[in-house]
Amino acid sequence: MQLSKRVQQLAESATLAVSAKAAAMKKEGVDVVSFGAGEPDFPTPEFIRNACKTALDAGYTKYANPASGIQAAKEAACLKLKRENGLEYKASQVMITVGGKEALFLASMALLEEGDEAILPSPYWVSYPEQIRLCGARPVIVEGCESRSFKLTPEQIANAITPRTKVLIFNSPSNPGGFTYSPEEVKAIARIIAKTDITVFSDEMYDRLIYGNQRFMSFAAAGPEAYARTLTFNAGSKTYSMTGWRIGYVAGPEPIIKAMAKLQSQTTSGTATFNQHALAVALSGDQTPVETMRKEFERRAEYMHQRLNMIKGVTCVQPTGAFYAFPNVSQAFATLGVGNSLDFSAKVLEKAHVALVPGVAFGLDNYVRLSFATSMEQIKKGLDRLEGLLGKA
Ligand code: PLP
């Protein structure tokens, strides 16, 4: 049996070794504090769970018709995008997907060909380079600078553009960086894109998780040229703590959405119909639970940022969105006798029983990612241990 080249080239997650070890230690009864989670630690709000139960009892258990998603969910996505992002979309410009991840993959499949380039800011979400490569294209990685909270300048993006550039990946607020582009920064980048035929994948999974004075702007809201060139991605996953429901949505130019819908109809047939009914209720219902979760994440973000910067050899930019801190730990490598983020994370796990995600998985090897989608008590315990291991600044 010969596996396809496509799958042979697919990278195993660099984080797997550390997370597998953490899981094994937990199984042996070791009290591991895990900062690895990429999902909210809250239950899905009750009104959304109830909407799903109602939909099940009402018999919404057949194939979604059309496969691109039920009309009620598409209309609710339009309502949300107008209410919160100032974006006008028709239902025909929207499709409902198996989480944000499927939407992003379908978009790459619909647009990228062998030899094409996709500009990928680093640090990046782990699936991006793999999805781009699966389509035969090449990720052109452009590294963000810590002094600018990892945000790219318009010049950096302009310099990365070649005649082969088809796509720009734009993820704000960022996983893993925890940074958010301001409206002015979005507009400056949009001015560069306006002069090109590049399609922007604006991954806005964390648009409701913004902290402090930070302001957020959807890429498509930067102006008519940006709107015409942008696919706006979102999901129930992070906003409504619906990661396991596998439900997302994407809006953008109708020809691209149609192409993606064609792909979806021949692959997954979309996500569960009753989940789509629940998403419609989530997006159009009471948003109070979202704000409750956001406030708690904000409190944790401040605490984690402050504590990390008090640890010897650790510096951390302030998280302004999402639920991740992404500290530079390179000055602490020597303390543990290591030279990279993978060995650093392995040592921290072994010595302090704290699980971190090595930055190499996101393209930057001097860093580690800590998720604060875990209780304040766990956060305190984990940071006490880290400080105990590395010392006070
Ligand atoms: N994009 C980013 C930046 C993410 O962090 C995630 C999930 O971790 C996704 C997309 C995928 O989201 P979903 O769980 O809805 O597929």
Residues whose N, C-alpha, C, O or C-beta is under 5 A from the ligand:
A	BS01	PLP	G38 V98 G99 G100 K101 E102 W125 N171 N175 D203 M205 A235 S237 T243 I247 G248
